[in-house]
Amino acid sequence: MRNVMKAATLESKFPILAVEHDCIISKDADITVAYKVELPELFTVTRNEYEAIHSAWAKAVKVLPNYSIVHRQDWFIEENYTPDIQRDDLSFLSRSFERHFNERPYLRHTSYLFLTKTTKERSRTQSNFTALTRNFIIPKEMQDKDTVTRFLESCDQFERIINDSGFVRITRMRKDEITGTENSAGIIEKYFSLSQEETTCLQDLTLGAAEMKVGDNCLCLHTLSDTDDLPGKVATDMRYERLSTDRSDCRLSFAAPIGVLLTCNHIVNQYLFIDDPAENLKKFEKQARNMHSLSRYSRSNQINREWIEEYLNEAHSLGLTSIRAHCNVLAWSDDRNRLKQIKNDVGSQLALMECKPRHNTVDTPTLFWAAIPGNAGDFPFEESYYTFIEQALCFFIGESCSRDSLSPFGIRMVDRLTGKPVHLDISDLPMRKGVITNRNKFILGPSGSGKSFFTNHMVRQYYEQGTHVLLIDTGNSYQGLCNLIHNKTGGEDGIYFTYEENDPIAFNPFYVEDGVFDIEKKESIKTLILTLWKRDDEPPTRAEEVALSNAVNLFLEKIRTDGRLVPSFNTFYEFIRDEYQEILKEKRTREKDFDVFNFLNVLEPYYRGGEYDFLLNSDKQLDLLGKRFIVFELDNIKDNKVLFPIVTIIIMETFINKMRRLKGIRKMILLEEAWKAISKEGMAEYLKYLFKTVRKFFGEAVVVTQEVEDIISSDIVKGTIINNSDCKILLDQRKYANKFDSIQSLLGLTDKERAQILSINMANNPSRRYKEVWIGLGSSQSAVYATEVSLDEYYCYTTEETEKLELMRLTEKLGGNIELAIRQLAASKREGKSSLTN
């Protein structure tokens, strides 16, 4: 029976012959080299950087031989987030975080670059002479091996120029990535299925002048193929008003409106056709003469002559290369009503670029066919327009969505534009890459900016990945999280200390479990004694420092040799009074060099029977070495000028003990407002020592503050904390916009980082509840992310007094099960559909 269907097989029309030596070879002998493109993240590129990227593309294009084609193909696919909740090691809060984002829609961006070598005859191919309508004849030029060799060499140069720019990276695609394997689809198969999934299903193609379909998806094509459709001016970048202020600029690439800002399934194809530029200019010279001859008969001929002459003047005076270019946006949907909306959206985004939206209803099959990877030689000549390389490259999309860090360690943040969870490593990977030299962090955020939510979110994830976390807090910010950990571990972890009059925190700085006093331990004891002895405005003399150092060393030696001596502050005081005083007399130490009576008098309140005798003479040693989450809440003594700095510095000694003894284990100390107590003149060296040394012990020190005046007024903070914190984290600073210049100068922020910080929370999605946070690593990486949490996490982190009391009452009612209380509160809030703000 004769087949009467008006259909053909894909094999009979397929334009690709083979893939050899990682090159795509068409049936017309066009050779294509394919690359995968990695672009910088959205909102992280400045105007100068966009210009540098543009310049790199221009230099790279100029190394290609005549009759080459540059084809950029950017895919933007709508996907829904799939939570990873099957792992057994997920905690209650991690699982709730993943479930919160279940089915969250986002755009996935994949970018490819195809460099094709074709021939002069093929470059003049029109739409009625494509692979869809004719047989294949191999051009003679492509049979020359030198032609192919020169082209491949130029491709290598192209790759090197782009990668050396430092902003964009292109990676050569291999045969398996192009053709696919048994288990994964290649780029050609993905193209015909309009998908970027590793497993795809080929569907029927319906090619018609009125409509084109791939399976159930109807295609919608907008083209920029005529100079009349183009804007009057093009640039490398544009100002994004939603995130810009009168004091800062947020920049996007000129083509961003049809890139990540167009929220539908679409492909952006951009072509640069490199013909013989001398021949092009010669043709325009001839056209200009013809127009001049005919100008007396028509004013339009005279105007055309002027335009052609201006084009020629630009080419000759500036040394520009004449090429042809084309850009199109191919969108699709399986819902015709949705397709109408998509058509309007694409047109609106093109209008934002000041382009004239042209919905192409005739050439969709031809342009779809030409966009097959490796088939750019089939592009119809009449769909291109003449321009220069620099202007054509302005239509290259210059940024991509946020990417996950390629590291097993990190924290989960959220992409500010799409709301998709992002795995972010702000410690290990930047260290390995040399972006930062230490893991220390400085966090600045005013009250209400979401600072406590971010720090809770960060330390919780660090703890769940095996980190020993010690926090010094003055506002009960971590009580909920600590109680949850305590409940989950059956009291083995999640230790919460708070200072009470009837149960004060007590220490013994002279006690070490192994009996070994190393240099670091000795220095911390000297610093502590100096803090007790001298006021902030009363620095010790050199003689006093030497005398105190000798006293501490002699006492520690006595502890080591005398097994009956109980190490404590009481016995140290008695050693100074009874023995060291005699030693000083033997050495004939003058009273003005070291006044031992004044020394004993000042330290008497901490000796037996004194006002603070409990503080440094603890008879029970705090066994905190194996506890992985410890919170010291010092709100009750934060205004006590005597107790607060002493307790703080002894707590830090506890951390230093962890730091020295826990080999190969990650450690973090986080100080909220407590850093103020240890940043006084007398303890600056101690703080500096901690920040410089913690790096060597696989640790990190984190300081958190909310008052901008604190960092502006304190030279110690500037010289110690900021200079030794390579990771800076800032939250909403808009209330300080008028005095942000001083903050920028103090923190050493660039104008790019300033613009990012001032854009925080300016254009938040009203359908989501989150606060944005800026994270800067070293001086080369920075971006804004969102801290968005589930309701379960919200109730665990909240610092609202009414919500905390509600959680505490429900926890008591449920027999101390705080996890169950959080679950019930979150469930009731979901049912009530009440909104929460962080």
Buried (B, 14 or more C-beta within 10 A) or exposed (E): EEEEEEEEEEEEBBBBBEBEEBBBBBBBBBBBBBBBBBBBBBBBBBBEBBEBBBBBBBBBBBBBEBBBBBBBBBBBBEBEBEBEEEEEEBBBBBBBBBEBBEEBEBBBBBBBBBBBBBBEEBBEBEBEBBBBEEEEEEBEBBEEEEBBEBBBEBBEBBBEBBBEBEBBBBBBBEBEBBBBEEEBBBBBBBBBBBBBEEEBEEBEBBBEEEEBBBBEBBBBBBBBBBEEBBBEEBBBBBEBEEBBBEEBBBBBBBBBBBBBBBBBBBBBBBBBBBBBBEEBBEBBEEBBEBBBEBBEEEEEBBEBBBEBBEBBEBBEEEEBBBBBBBBBBBBBBEEEEBBEEBBEBBBEBBEBBEBEBBBBEEBBBBBBBBBBBBBBBBBBBBBBBBBBBBBBBBBBBBBBBBBEBEBEBBBBBBBBBBBBBBBBBBBBBBBEEEBBEBBBBBBBBBEBBBBBBBBBBBBBBBBBEEBBBBBBBBBBBBBBBBBBBBBBBEEEBBBBBBBEEEEBBBBBBBBBEEEEBEEBBBBBBBBBBBBBBBEEEEEBEEEBBBBBBBBBBBBBEBBEEEEEBEBBBBBBBBBBBEBBBEBBEEEEBEEEBBBBEEBBEBBBBBBEEBEBBEBBBBEEEBEBEEBBBBBBBBBBBBEBEBBBBBBBBBBBBBBBBBBBEBEEBBBBBBBBBBBBBBBBBBBBBBBBBBBBBBBEBBBBBBBBBBEBEBBBEBEBBBBBBBBBBBBBBBBBBBEBBEEBEEBBEBBEBBEBBBBBBBBBBBBBEEEEBBBBBBBBBBBEBBBBBBBBBBBBBBBBBBBEEEBBEBBBEBBEEBEEBBBBBBBBBBEEBEEEEEEBEB
